[in-house]
Amino acid sequence: MDRALDKKMKSTADVESQPGPAVPSWLGQMAQGCWYRISGDHPDLNLPATAAGTRYLADNDPATDFRLNPATGSKEFLRRLLGRSPRSPWRGKMGFPAITEAWNGAAFASRFGASGAMILFGGGHNDYFGSDVHAFDLATRSWSRILDGYVVGRAREYGGGAVYPDAVYPDGSPLPPHTYGYVQYDPVGNDYLLFKGQIELGPDVQAAPIPHILNLDSLRWRRGPRHPSAILTSGGWTTWDPSRRIMWGHSGDDGNAFLSFSPDGDNGDGTFGSWGDCYPKKLRNAADHSAMQIDPVRDIIVVVASALNGIYAIDPSAPDRDIAPLVCAGDRPVITANAAIEYAPNLDQFVYYSANEGPRIYSITAPLGSTWPQLVSGTWNWRSVQNQRSSLNPIADAQAISWHAVNVSHTFGRFRVASYSGTDVAILARHIDTPVYAMRLN
């Protein structure tokens, strides 16, 4: 056996043999199929308010940390004296709210914190230039800024005209793109993975096929090698393949590729990891803002394609194979853009969620069989998992709470499934000044 593959398989086995994340104390109080606020000023389940300063993502905006962002000039002193939001060199046009409102997702990191955490990072275009990274800890129900990002630059070092050929700031952190569905998590390495990079932000933004890896133990970024031909621009989507330990990625409509990236290995030139073979994209002119997820038991990737209002299958064991449409039955909604699809291991089902559906989450049950012909010829059954007694609509609730302009339809990876000792839990992060929401799925 190849030594690198043998090492990878052993490390995967080591992690799988370890106990999973600890069950959060609030989980036992949840009724199945009901949404709950689990953080903020007034959480549900008779939970106390989250500790002050950690209740909302907004509490950790680096621009409000005057150690990192001291006021310079009389106008800025006056702004702050009047109680207005402080300006920073990395603000961009939208500022910190862009981390949730400007086409950005998240990843659930099962080995960060006792019960895992949602990891948020992103900006993009002209909206936000900060490379700060944030975590919502499921055990403590609290937000923290785990990396400040590049906060020592002058204004000309951010945005339009500030070109970084390796897609990283001088501190090694990536220029923050719109992350869309381009972020995943590797539990073996305890790594947050970003499939693409930006060499310039601002109005003339320039994307690059340069992946980035944040190790959540050391809190250090690593940069992957630039792919020689792939075009990875806006609207793309990814999934983490735990058996192969690679990240599959599909470009949006302006891109050209379906390919994989492995985070393993030091290339000796300042880059880490390696690209797999590059194939033509599976969906032509219909790829933007879709989503995909792998079922590691049946070894099939399911794609929810909003432009086609359908679901499709990709064979990871034969990545050059054409994408296949799937037949659906049951309570299937219209497939909309910016949605999310997850695999719930205890349910042994896919889970689909779109903010356009309000409180409704749908499970997708695979047909009988395990071979590619059986799975693509059988019927995939949809069912709403919402408890009829559930009264909380997290989308409407968060929109009513937030003080910022919100992009209601944006979900991406800010909807994830966390698994605890036989129970699957849906986690939803909405806006920078609203609670995190959760639903027990089984």
C-alpha positions, 0 to 999 in steps of 0.5 A: 500500500502507498505510504501516504494513503496508508497514513491517511487511512490510519489517521481517519481510523484514529479519529473515527475511533475517538468519541464524538463531540459531547452532547450539548446540555440543551439538546435533551430539552428539545422536542423533535422537529421544532425550532429553538433559539439557543443563544442571544438575549432571550433563548428558548428552552429556559436557557439563560442569556448567553454571556454578555459580549458573546451573545451575537456574532456582531459582538466580535466585529474587529472594527469595534475592538479599539486595540485593533482599530484605534480612531485616527482623525477628528472625523472618526473620533467624532463618529465614535463619540456620537455612538456611530459604527466605527470605520476601519481600513478593511471595512469595504462598502458593507462592513462586518454584516457582509459576513452573513449577508454577502453570499457567505456560508459556514462549516460545522467543525465537530472537533472545535470546542466540546460540542463542536462549533460553526466557523464563519469567514468571508467578505467578497467583492467590494463588501468586506475586506476583513480576514477575521474568523469567528466561531459559535461554540455549541456547548457554551452557546457563545460567539468568539473571534478566533482570529483577528485577521489582517488588521494592521494594513493601511487603507490602500492595502485592502480592496481595489488595487491591492493585488496579492498574487498568492491570494493571501494578506501579509499575515498569511490569512486569505483575502476573504471571498464570497464563500458561497458553498466553497467551504467545508471541514475535515475532522481528521486534520481539524481543518476548515477548508476554503476551495478558492481564493481572491488575488484582489477584492474591490469592484474589479475582483479577481478570483483564483483557484488557490485553496486555503486551509485553516488548522483549528488546533494551531489557528494557522492558515496554509495555502494550497497550490494554484490549479493551472487551468481550473476557473473557480469564480462565483456561485460554486459549491463543494462537499467533503468526502470523508472516505477519500478525504478530499473536497469535491468542488463544482464551479459556478456558471462562469467557471469551468471545472469539477475537481477535487482537492486533498489538504494533505502533504507539504509541497516544500514550496510554501504550499500544501495539499494537492489537486485531483484531476480536473473534469468539465463542469457537470451543469452548464449554464445552470450551476450558480448557487446550487449545493451538493452533499455526499452520502458516505454510506452509498458513495453518491453525491446528490446535487440540488440544482435551483436553475433546473428545479431538480436533484441530480447525482454525481458518482465520486468513484467515476468522476468523469461520468455524466451527472444523472437526474434523480426521480423524486416523490413525496413532499418535495418543495421547489428547489431554490438558489442559495439553499443547503443540503446535508447528510444526517448519519443517524437518520441515514438521509439527506436533509434539504433546507432553504430559507425560502421555505421558512421553518420547513426542513425536508429529509430525502430518503434514498431508494433501496440498493447501493449500486449506481444503477439502483440509486439513479433509477430508483425514487428518492422520497421527500418528507417535511420533518417539521413538527406541526406544533412548532411555532417558531419560524427562524427566518421571520424571527431573525429578520424581525430582530436584525437591525441590518439589511438582510439577504433573506434567501441566503443560507449556503453552509450556515445551515449544517447538521451536527450529530451527537450520540445517535441524534442529528441536530440542524444548526442555523446561523442567520445574521450578525445580530440574531440568535443561532437556531437549532432543530432536533431531527430525530 
